[in-house]
Amino acid sequence: MKISEASRKSGVSVKMIRYYEAIGILQPIDRLENGYRLYSDIVVDDLKFISRARNLDFSLETISALLSLWRDKNRSSSEAHTIAARHLQMLESRIAGLQEMAELLRSLITCCPDDDKPSCPILDCLAGKPAGGDNQVMATRSE
């Protein structure tokens, strides 16, 4: 099939398919005499795999490793397990950091008078100043 059909079947854009080819995540694609590439159902399956892995926020390097494992029918699951567990730890760490940021913003929004006066703990915090004279809000994030 041509790239447009592979794109339609996999849900991956033509641009991304070309990118994955260029960086070597996809195995080399056969070409016809006229230069057109022919994509097989195996490539479409690889593209779906890549897309699902991207949706889980795996890096391209990690996706390449997982794809190699998936293609290897003599693999053990332990390597994929280790990769996934490490990725989960990283995601949970990012989530905790995002929750801290949300809590700081929630606190700053609560402290902000939301009026016509120039005093604004949100802007003070971004400028590195104590929010409205209350060092507690700033200390929350810097700890």
C-alpha positions in Angstrom: 0.0 0.0 0.0 1.1 3.6 -0.5 2.0 5.9 2.4 -1.4 7.6 2.4 -3.2 4.3 2.9 -0.7 3.2 5.6 -1.4 6.6 7.3 -5.1 6.0 7.1 -4.9 2.5 8.5 -2.5 3.3 11.3 -3.8 6.7 12.3 -0.2 8.1 12.0 0.2 11.1 9.7 2.2 10.9 6.5 4.7 13.4 7.9 5.3 11.3 11.1 5.7 8.1 9.0 8.4 9.8 7.0 10.0 11.0 10.2 10.0 7.6 11.8 11.6 6.2 8.6 14.2 9.0 8.7 15.3 8.3 12.3 15.3 4.5 11.7 12.5 3.4 14.0 10.7 1.8 11.1 12.5 -0.9 9.2 13.6 0.1 5.7 10.6 0.2 3.3 10.7 -1.5 -0.1 10.5 0.8 -3.1 9.0 0.2 -6.5 10.9 1.0 -9.7 9.2 4.4 -9.9 10.5 5.3 -6.4 7.2 4.9 -4.5 7.5 3.1 -1.2 5.3 0.1 -0.5 4.0 -0.3 3.0 3.0 -3.7 4.3 0.5 -4.6 7.0 3.5 -5.3 9.3 4.6 -1.7 8.9 1.0 -0.6 9.7 1.1 -2.7 12.9 4.5 -1.2 13.8 3.0 2.3 13.3 0.1 1.5 15.6 2.5 0.2 18.2 4.6 3.4 17.9 1.4 5.5 18.2 0.2 3.7 21.3 3.7 4.0 22.9 3.7 7.7 22.1 0.3 8.1 23.7 1.9 6.6 26.9 4.7 9.3 26.6 7.5 6.9 25.9 10.6 8.5 24.3 11.4 7.6 20.7 14.6 5.9 22.0 12.5 3.8 24.3 9.9 3.1 21.7 12.6 1.8 19.4 13.8 -0.6 22.1 10.2 -1.7 22.9 9.5 -2.2 19.2 12.7 -4.4 18.9 11.5 -6.5 21.8 8.0 -6.8 20.2 9.5 -8.0 16.9 11.7 -10.5 18.8 9.6 -13.6 19.2 12.3 -15.2 21.5 12.2 -12.3 24.0 11.5 -12.5 27.7 9.0 -10.1 29.2 11.4 -9.0 31.9 13.1 -6.3 29.8 9.7 -4.7 28.8 8.6 -4.9 32.4 11.7 -3.1 33.5 11.3 -0.4 30.9 7.6 0.1 31.7 8.3 0.2 35.5 11.0 2.8 35.0 8.7 4.9 32.8 5.9 4.7 35.4 8.3 6.0 38.1 9.2 8.9 35.9 5.5 9.6 35.1 4.6 9.5 38.8 7.4 11.9 39.6 6.2 14.3 37.0 2.7 14.0 38.3 3.8 14.8 41.8 5.7 17.9 40.4 2.6 19.0 38.5 0.5 18.5 41.6 2.9 20.8 43.6 2.7 23.4 40.8 -1.1 23.2 40.9 -1.2 23.6 44.6 1.1 26.7 44.5 -1.1 28.2 41.8 -4.2 27.4 43.7 -2.7 29.1 46.8 -1.6 32.2 44.8 -5.1 32.5 43.1 -6.7 32.3 46.5 -4.4 35.0 47.9 -4.9 37.3 44.8 -7.5 40.0 45.6 -8.7 40.0 41.9 -9.4 43.7 42.0 -8.3 47.0 40.4 -5.3 47.5 42.7 -1.7 46.7 41.5 -0.9 44.3 44.4 -0.8 40.8 43.0 0.7 37.7 44.7 0.8 35.8 41.4 3.0 38.4 39.8 5.1 38.8 42.9 5.7 35.1 43.0 6.8 35.0 39.4 9.1 37.9 40.1 10.6 36.0 43.0 9.2 38.2 45.7 7.2 37.1 48.7 3.5 36.9 47.8 1.8 39.7 49.5 4.3 39.7 52.4 3.4 36.0 53.1 6.5 33.9 52.8 4.5 30.7 53.4 3.2 30.6 49.8 6.7 30.9 48.3 8.1 28.4 50.7 5.6 25.8 49.6 7.2 25.5 46.2 10.8 26.0 47.0 11.0 23.2 49.5 
